[in-house]
Amino acid sequence: MGIHAQSLTPDPAAWRPMSYANLQGPTPDTATYAEIWKDEIDKNNQLYRESGDRRFLGGNAPATEAHFVIWSRARSVVVSLLNTASGCVMKQGNRDAAARVKLCPMRVAIYEGVRVRTLDAGRGCFLEPAPGATLDPSASAPYASYDVATKTVKIGMLVAHQAVDGCSNSIPLAEHLP
């Protein structure tokens, strides 16, 4: 993440859809997110092995991640949620949106030069499309924004154009950022 120049985040306070990464076979583009969650991915892989499921011995068992990245001149901050069988619980399903909302672990990674600090951030809502479904991000998506003045990341979720109860979070970063 810190090895190549990035542009500053334009208008960090604007709500933007979170991005997703498939961590089953990390690529150079997803390696940063896989590293944030290495311990949980290993735990999920172990769960699959112990259940006798050997399909994923050449890579990771199913693991997807949603993230929001804030770039600045001094540092980069990644808010990340990990969706695995071992780490999440079902919150609600929505057949109209062909998706389900799960409560999953959330972390914040702060990159300052070569130094990385990773902090647990509780649990957050993860939007998982039904198998084979493609979600319209204007109707169903997790969204995030960053309030520069208070150094707070805000997260929310829409499913079928409706805000999902219990999925709005504010993650204060002030105590972790100078």
N, C-alpha and C positions, 0 to 999 in steps of 0.2 A: 504494500500500500504506500509506504513512504519512499519507494525507490524511484518513482517517476513524478514529474511535476504535474500538478492538478490545478484546474482553474478554481477560483473562489466560488463559493455557493452564491448564486445570484438570488437576492431576496429570500433569505433563509426563513423569514416569517410566513411565507406563502405555503399553504398546504399542498403537499405533493404526494402522489401515490408512492408507497414503499416499493422497492425493487425486490425481486426474488432470485435465489440461487439454488440450484440443485447440487447437493453435496455428496451424491452417491459416488461420483467419480470426479473428485476435485480437479479443476483445470487451472491454468494460471489466473484466469479471471475470477475464480471462486476460492482460491487458496487462502486468501485473507480471512474469509468467513469461516472456512473449515478450521483454520488455526484458532479462531476465537472459541470454537466449540469442540476442540479436539477431545476433551475428556468426556463430554456427553455423546459424541459420535462413537467413541470407543465403547461406552456403556451400552449404547443402542446395538452396536455390532455384536457385543457379547450376548445380549438378550436374544438376538436372532440365532446365534450359534447354539446357545443353551436350549433353544426350542427345537433344535434339529434342522433349522432352515439353513442350508448350505449354498443357496443361490448367489450370495453376495460375497463369497470368499475372495474374489478378485477386486473388490472395491468395498465401498461402504453399503450397509443396509439403507433402506429408504430414509433420507434426511433432506429436508428442504429448509430454507432459511429466508427470512424477510429482513430487509435492512433499510436504514435511512442514514445517509452520510452527510456530514457537515465539513466543508473544507474551509480553512482559513490560512493566513500566512504562517501562523505559529504552530498550528496543530490540525489534526483531523480527528473527528469523533464519529464512531459508528455505533448506532443503536441497532441491535440484532435480536431477532427471535428465532428459535430453533424448533422445527416441527419434526418430532420423531415418535415412534410408537412408545418408547420408554419414558419420554419426557412430558407428554401432553395429555390433557383430558378433554373430553368433548364438552363444549358449552352449549351449542345449539346447531341444528341443521336448518337448511332452507332449500326446499325443493324448487321453489320458483327461481332462485338464483343459482341452482345447481352447485351449492357450496355448503361447507360446514365451518363453523367457528369453533376453534379449539383454544384452550388456555395452555400456553407454552412458556418455557423459560425465556427470560430476556436478559441480555447483557449489554453493557456499554464498554467499548474499547476506545481508549484515548491514545492517539499516536502523536508523539512529539519527537521529531527526528527519528532516531533508531529505538527510542524508548517507547514501550507499550504498557499501558495499565489496563487491566480488564476488571470490570466491576459487575457483580450480580445486580440485576435491576428488578427482581421479583418475577412476576408472570404477566404476560400480555396476551392479547387476542391475535390469533393467527388465522387467516382466511385460507382454507384449503378447498380448491375446486374439486367437484366430483370427478371420478375417473373419466377421462376423455372430454371433459367440459373446458371451455375457454371462457374466462370471466371478462366482462366489459368493465374496465377500470372506472368508467364514468358512473357506473351503477353499483358496483361491488368491489371494494378495495380497502386495504388499510392505508391510512394517510398519516403524514407526520409534518411537523413544522418546528422551527427553532426560534424562540424568543431571545434575541441577542441581549436585550437589556437585563432580563432576569436569568439568563443562561439556563433556560429550561426547554427541553424537548417535549413537545405535545404530540400525542398519538391518539387517533380515533379510527373508527371503522364504519363503513357503509356497506349494507347488504341490501340489494334491491332498492336502492335509493333511500334507505332508512338507517339512521344511526343505531348501532347495536349497544344496548344497555350493558354497562359494565366494561366497555372496551375503550373508554377514554382514560388516558393516563397522562400525567405530567411527571417528567423525570428531571428533577433539579440537578444541574451539573455544577453550580456555582462553587460548591465546596471542593470540587475536583479540578477546577480550572482557575488559573491565576487571573 
